[in-house]
């Protein structure tokens, strides 16, 4: 489902963006949707990368000893 939003930008910038989109047989709306998808994907990629870094750091932890099954299941 597509939802309408209102954005504001410099008039000349909007016109230049429209011309560029038209030159590639596209529209400003299509190009904005592509940008939005890439923007959110980049954020997801950064989050995954940060999570991997943290997991890598945590994998080097040492509990100091082995625990029995009962000890591991205690609350």
C-alpha positions as a Markdown table, in Angstrom:
| # | Residue | x | y | z |
|---|---|---|---|---|
| 1 | Unk | 0.0 | 0.0 | 0.0 |
| 2 | Unk | 1.4 | 3.3 | -1.0 |
| 3 | Unk | 1.0 | 6.3 | 1.3 |
| 4 | Unk | 1.3 | 9.9 | 0.3 |
| 5 | Unk | 3.7 | 12.2 | 2.1 |
| 6 | Unk | 4.5 | 15.8 | 1.8 |
| 7 | Unk | 8.2 | 17.0 | 1.6 |
| 8 | Unk | 9.7 | 20.4 | 1.1 |
| 9 | Unk | 12.8 | 21.2 | -0.9 |
| 10 | Unk | 14.4 | 23.9 | -2.9 |
| 11 | Unk | 12.3 | 24.5 | -6.0 |
| 12 | Unk | 15.4 | 24.5 | -8.3 |
| 13 | Unk | 16.6 | 21.2 | -6.8 |
| 14 | Unk | 13.2 | 19.6 | -7.3 |
| 15 | Unk | 13.1 | 20.7 | -10.9 |
| 16 | Unk | 16.7 | 19.4 | -11.5 |
| 17 | Unk | 15.7 | 16.1 | -9.9 |
| 18 | Unk | 12.6 | 15.8 | -12.1 |
| 19 | Unk | 14.7 | 16.5 | -15.2 |
| 20 | Unk | 17.3 | 13.9 | -14.2 |
| 21 | Unk | 14.5 | 11.3 | -13.5 |
| 22 | Unk | 12.9 | 12.1 | -16.9 |
| 23 | Unk | 16.2 | 11.6 | -18.7 |
| 24 | Unk | 16.3 | 8.1 | -17.4 |
| 25 | Unk | 12.7 | 7.5 | -18.2 |
| 26 | Unk | 11.7 | 7.6 | -14.5 |
| 27 | Unk | 9.8 | 9.9 | -12.2 |
| 28 | Unk | 10.7 | 11.7 | -9.1 |
| 29 | Unk | 8.3 | 9.5 | -7.1 |
| 30 | Unk | 10.0 | 6.3 | -8.4 |
| 31 | Unk | 13.4 | 7.7 | -7.6 |
| 32 | Unk | 12.4 | 8.7 | -4.1 |
| 33 | Unk | 11.0 | 5.2 | -3.5 |
| 34 | Unk | 14.3 | 3.7 | -4.6 |
| 35 | Unk | 16.2 | 6.1 | -2.3 |
| 36 | Unk | 13.9 | 5.3 | 0.6 |
| 37 | Unk | 14.4 | 1.6 | 0.1 |
| 38 | Unk | 18.2 | 2.0 | -0.1 |
| 39 | Unk | 18.3 | 4.3 | 2.9 |
| 40 | Unk | 16.4 | 1.9 | 5.1 |
| 41 | Unk | 18.5 | -1.1 | 3.9 |
| 42 | Unk | 21.7 | 0.8 | 4.7 |
| 43 | Unk | 20.4 | 1.3 | 8.2 |
| 44 | Unk | 19.6 | -2.4 | 8.5 |
| 45 | Unk | 23.0 | -3.3 | 7.2 |
| 46 | Unk | 24.7 | -1.0 | 9.7 |
| 47 | Unk | 22.7 | -2.5 | 12.5 |
| 48 | Unk | 23.6 | -6.1 | 11.5 |
| 49 | Unk | 27.3 | -5.0 | 11.2 |
| 50 | Unk | 27.2 | -3.5 | 14.7 |
| 51 | Unk | 25.5 | -6.7 | 16.1 |
| 52 | Unk | 28.2 | -8.9 | 14.5 |
| 53 | Unk | 30.9 | -6.7 | 16.1 |
| 54 | Unk | 29.3 | -7.1 | 19.5 |
| 55 | Unk | 28.8 | -10.8 | 19.1 |
| 56 | Unk | 32.5 | -11.1 | 18.1 |
| 57 | Unk | 33.6 | -9.2 | 21.2 |
| 58 | Unk | 31.3 | -11.4 | 23.4 |
| 59 | Unk | 32.6 | -14.6 | 21.9 |
| 60 | Unk | 36.0 | -13.9 | 23.6 |
| 61 | Unk | 34.4 | -13.9 | 27.0 |
| 62 | Unk | 35.5 | -16.5 | 29.6 |
| 63 | Unk | 33.2 | -17.6 | 32.4 |
| 64 | Unk | 36.2 | -18.9 | 34.4 |
| 65 | Unk | 35.0 | -22.4 | 34.7 |
| 66 | Unk | 32.5 | -25.0 | 33.3 |
| 67 | Unk | 29.0 | -25.1 | 34.7 |
| 68 | Unk | 26.8 | -28.2 | 35.3 |
| 69 | Unk | 23.5 | -28.5 | 33.6 |
| 70 | Unk | 21.7 | -27.7 | 36.9 |
| 71 | Unk | 23.8 | -24.6 | 37.4 |
| 72 | Unk | 23.0 | -23.4 | 33.9 |
| 73 | Unk | 19.2 | -23.9 | 34.4 |
| 74 | Unk | 19.0 | -22.1 | 37.7 |
| 75 | Unk | 17.1 | -18.8 | 37.6 |
